[in-house]
Amino acid sequence: MQKTGRQYVLKTAGTIFLALGLQPTAQAIAPEDLSIHGFGNQGYMQSMDNNYLGTDNNGSWDDSALALLFAAKIDDKSKIWMQWYGTSEKVRLDWAFIDYQLTDNLTARAGQIKSPIGLYTEIRDIRFLQLSVLMPMLYQDASDFAHEAYNGTAVVYKHDFGGGSLIWDAYIGQETNFEGSATTIKNHRLAGGRVTYKTPLDGLELMVSAYSNNKEDTATATQGAQQMWLFSAGYTSDNWDIKTEYANIDNARIDKKSKTYYMQAGYTFAEKWTPYLRYDYITTDTTQSADPSHYQQTNSLGLGYKINSNINMRVENHWNNGYAMPVLSEEVTAGAGKMDWNMFVASINFIF
Amino acid sequence: MLSIAVWAGDVVVIVNKENTNAIDKVLVAKIYTGEAGYWPNGGSIFAVDQSEANSIRANFYSSMLGKSPSNMKALWAQKIFSGQALPPKVVDTDAEVKKVVSANKNAIGYIKASSVDDSVKVVAK
């Protein structure tokens, strides 16, 4: 029987409280060892055609979110992390895990954990930290390429290398089905990893991420693994934010291969203004990449403004050719969408 | 037993008198960007930061880490919200930094050079 989100929450919370109980010197966490942080946004979205993200040419203010993160230091080696995330439609446990420092370089984690995939998965909901309002298509929910979180265990190993550092993430478990998400998909085993090279050039990092995620669709009685390889490069400084990623996805369950890549750049001047642009491409079926139902290329142009160190805002426009994403999210039927269409989005974002 | 201090203009980095680790600018930068959590000689690093309202914080970030306050804020936000690391403890004054550092053998902090006294040991470069 497919576990429900409620059962995931109870199972994860139980794991954490059991771990606390097994601490040899279990005691209440001191107030100074508890950290509370949060983030949120209020956005406006307008999809001129194809009704993407549930909006139309009238626009919608439904794009709002608030999250609270609790982190507690238990002792010199262990911490507990928990984040709750809510929108106008739902509240969910984003992640909750315990991490334990086995050695100076090696950390183990257990619980419901944000997936280490590419440059953005772990911060995909935190608009304040992103260059743009809409994420690259690789990370958008409709593509389902980058699972947000998993229930399982992980190890992280870090060591200095070549003047920089190498970070190895490896994990195994099951993709988290957040309560209210797709109902007929049953998640089986997930295994993945990421290697990050922080180069000697401050701000430049390179990554390779991969996973194999076995799923079953009980409605169609199909089962198979979705596998992805993702290559990432990013450079950030006080002024520049430049990122590019390329992914190949092979979904054996539905016998489809997909591909997506993007390049984006933003430059901050006068410490407050950040114009940015992005080119983004996806094909959801490489055997039908000329069909606008199965590809989409997007040119985006935006402007960010930093109000203060905790609040920023962004406005951007997306010029789309092809409508693969509205087809994936079932807002448009294949063959029935508008080929060239625009989307306007704006958002005010904060962290604390 | 001497502690080592690293100078950056009129900002000085201080450690507890019992700390015998070799500390250079590279290690300080790693500590305050969440890249180093343990002393080479052992022990979990307890880093102390100063509040955003204090100009010494921006001075320290700029001269020691080569980063702006907003860059540091984004860096730590990324680490916090991806569950990688927690930021240093924040205090409001040089006196509080010295109090914390002198009471914890694994602590490190920064203060104005004019605030140095014998509660923490420093060595001029």
Interface residues (C-beta under 8 A of the other chain):
Chain A: E32 S35 H37 F39 L69 A71 K73 D76 K77 K79 W81 Q83 W95 F97 D99 Q101 D104 R109 I113 K114 E122 I123 I126 F128 L129 S165 D202 S237 D238 E271 K306 S309 I351
Chain B: E35 G37 Y38 S44 E52 G66 K67 S68 P69 S70 N71 K73 A74 A77 Q78 I80 F81 S82 G83 L86 K89
